[in-house]
Amino acid sequence: MTTPAPRPSTPLSYPSDQVGRCARCHQPCHRYGYGGNPLCLQCLEPVRAAQGRPMPQVAA
């Protein structure tokens, strides 16, 4: 089994005390606190699509 290449890092838009590792790919993501999720957005998108639930729109 090979290890996938890590994704390029992006600046975090949430407090550092709410950062944890994605349960699937282990990249830093918003894991704790309000709006936290055990999966990062890239891993969550196919899960939500399989459930028939669209991803929420992010305000720009």
Secondary structure, 3 states (H helix, E strand, C coil): CCCCCCCCCCCCCCCHHHEEECCCCCCEEECCCCCCCCCCHHHHHHHHHHCCCCCCCCCC
